[in-house]
Amino acid sequence: MNPNYVLHYAPDNASLVIRLAMEELGVSYDTILVDRSVRAQDSASYRGLNPAGLIPVLETPDGPIFETAAILLWLADRHGALAPSPDATERAAFLKWLFFASNTVHADLRQLFYADAYIGPAPAHQAALRSGISARLRTHLSLIEAQSDCGWMFGRTPSVLDIYLACMLRWMALYPASWDRSWFDLGRYPRLSDMCQRLEQRPSVLTAQTAEGLGPSPFTAPDYATPPEGSAT
């Protein structure tokens, strides 16, 4: 059977969120490596799929989709799983927290990881930005922790939001490698920690661990990826 989707990915990048969602959904897909070591995301062919040159892109029967939250929402609605249905009472709360994760948490993470792109090459300026962003992220996590219930963010089964948050929690623990990451401690957020432990037991995560070299505890005790192809940075 031909795959329904093609995921343009780099190991342990935002494409990991999409891979996990599709594994949870049980859909057929292929992958194409975006080799960050040679800036393949800036190639004309890739920019033809995503003019912004960011990872991931998901090729679908409806055309290529980029932006992590947009892909997640499209997949959930197309397959009727991993999100409250459009007519469910939980839908409004789900949407606001999904876009909080994307537009606020993930956006702040990008500033933390790529401080030079936002504030320039001066180390002192980068350190000041990262210090402020770290404090903001702790506030964000406290807000999310207060919303989590029943082991998952919404209901008694995982959603794309749980997957998205778990991946970002992983990255907070690991990146940037040159920055003091003691600001982050998953143990401060017991509900989110429990969510991560639950996810690690799911077949979707076991598959992604092999595909992207994530190690045995990718969310609760993460280590740097050792993928069979490509590089996370």
Sequence and secondary structure as in RCSB ss.txt:
>XXXX:A:sequence
MNPNYVLHYAPDNASLVIRLAMEELGVSYDTILVDRSVRAQDSASYRGLNPAGLIPVLETPDGPIFETAAILLWL
ADRHGALAPSPDATERAAFLKWLFFASNTVHADLRQLFYADAYIGPAPAHQAALRSGISARLRTHLSLIEAQSDC
GWMFGRTPSVLDIYLACMLRWMALYPASWDRSWFDLGRYPRLSDMCQRLEQRPSVLTAQTAEGLGPSPFTAPDYA
TPPEGSAT
>XXXX:A:secstr
   SEEEEE TTSTHHHHHHHHHHHT  EEEEE  GGGTGGGSHHHHHH TT  S EEEETTEEEESHHHHHHHH
HHHHT SS  TTSTTHHHHHHHHHHIIIIIIHHHHHHHTHHHHH S HHHHHHHHHHHHHHHHHHHHHHHHH BT
TBSSTTS  HHHHHHHHHHHHHHH STTS  TT  GGG HHHHHHHHHHHTSHHHHHHHHHHT  S TTTS    
  SSS   
